[in-house]
Amino acid sequence: MRRALSVSIALAAGALAIHCSSSGKSSMTGLVGDAGTDAKSSHILSGAPTGPSCAGGGVGQAGCGTSVESCCASLVVTGGTYFRSYDGLSTDGASKAYAATVSDVAVDRYEVTVGRFRAFVDAVVGGWLPQAGSGKHSYLKGGGLNGGAETGWDASWSANLATKQSDWTTNLSCRASTQTWTASAGASDDLPVNCVDWYEAYAFCIWDGGFLPSEAEWNYTASGGSQQRAYPWSAAYPPGSTTLDCEHANYSKSWPTGACVASGPNKVGSESPEGDGRWGQSDMAGNVFEWTLDWYDTSYSTTCDDCAELTPTVYRVIRGGSFNASPACLLDSLRETSTPDGRSDGIGVRCARAPG
């Protein structure tokens, strides 16, 4: 660990490094106004869900969120240029040094549910494995991120995918009180799957017809692009706002106590529409952290277009905070990390897709 933990995380393997302030608070300056009331885009739906994870129509596949819609709904995020990990308000998000341009991308409205992940596990147990090189942003100029340098799935990573149902149940059981996976389908299938490692998250998104979002894509979406929001629902900066309560997110109000939901993660989309971002994505702050494609480096390159950190380091980047995280962990400007084989009841996944 590089800094004192500000969130309670259980690991069965690997290690999680947390950057949030040890006090569970973030220093804010120039606060003005309240939560944003930006109208959501009227053209955000990317069409009927195309992935197989919702084909069965069961719990966690259909009827998600307050809109009672497909759990595979994916919303188009209009591309643009913004400053990475900047919110204009917090001490952790004060730098405009790292501009990035992001192309249009479809980002799933909901975190991947247990029900959707269950269908994926069945497929892997049945013999499915990602093809080498799959999972790239192939629609971008050059055929991938970093001008085409993105390599996609490495065949050697397939060894990290269990081949037996019993092994999946063991792997996804990282904390008895708050893990969401169960050996058989049940009422928890509409909760976000947690205890997944990076390899499983990436493989799921590939199987479901998408890919893991790059850190820049994830951060751009949560920040409302050039609006540089402090939280996904906040008003644009300036003037900005930092309203945060249990109506907007599932988190620990006064870490390490005061959880919004005592039982852990709650149903995906439970705080919608109050907690939705600019383009309609739900739960991008709180509930569970979400894996991104990138390796973690201590600093970004100064500027970039459709970029990701593809050079291996020790950690992969996770984003967004969790049900057991302090308010500081939910800021759009905060970066968190875990080893790719790390498992936590506070980590899940959301997929991205080609925009059309």
C-alpha positions, 0 to 999 in steps of 0.5 A: 500500500502506498498511502493510508486506506480511506476505504474498507476493502477485502482482498482474496488475492493481489493488492488494492492501492487507495489514493483517497485522503486518509481522513475520508474527506477532500479539500474543496475550494470555491464551492458554488451552487448545488447539484447540476440539473443538466438535461440528459441527452435525448439521443443517447441510446445506442440501439437495442442491446447486442450483447448476449448477457441479457438474452435470457431476460431474467433478473439482472438482465431485464428490468434494471434501474428506475426506468425498468429497462434492459440491463444491457442499455448502452448510451452514446457519449459524445466525444470531445476534449477535457482535462484528465482528473480535473474538477476545478474544486478539489486539491486532488483535481486542481491540474489542467496539465493533462488534456485528452481528446476522446472520440464518441463511445458507447458506455453501458448505462449500468454496472455489470450485474450478477445475472449478466455475469452468470451467463458469461460464466456459463459460456466460459465453462462451456468452452468459450475463450477470448480470441487473441487480439480481441477487445480492441477499440477497432473502430478508431483511427488506426484500429485501436487506442494510441493510434493502433498500438492497442493489442487487445486480449493476450492469449496467455491471460486465458489461464486466469479464467476458471473452467469449472463452475465451482471454481468461479464460485470460489473465486467470486466469494471474497467476502461473505457479508458483501459479495454479490455472487451466489452459486445459483440464480437468485434475488441478488442477480440485479446487484453489480457483480463484485470480487471480479479481477481485471482478466475476468472483467475484460473477458466479460466485456469481450464476450458481450461484444464490447471492451473495457473503457480506457481510463480517459474514456471512463473519466471523460464520461463521469466528468461530463466531458468538458463540463469537468464535473466534481461528481457525475451529477454535479453542475458544470465547472465553473461554478461547479458543485459538490452535493453528495448524499445517499439520494445520488450514490451508495457510499459511506457518508462518514467513513468508515461508518455511516453506509448508505446501504448496510448490506453493501452494493445495491441494485444497479440504477437505484439512485437514478436519475438523481445520480446519473451523469451527463449522458445518462450512465448510472452508478459511476460514483459509488456502489462498486469501483470499476476496472478500466483498461489502463495500467497505472502510471504516476502521471499522465502524458501531457496531452493525448488523443484516444489514449491509454497507458498500455505499458505494463506496471504493477497496477491497473486503474479502477475508478468511481468509488464504492459502497464502502468508500469515503466521499473523497473516493467518489470524486471524478478526479480521483484515481485508484488502483489494484493489481490485475488479479486483485479481488474486492467486494468493492470492485466490479465492471462496466463495459464500453462499445463502439458508438454505432 
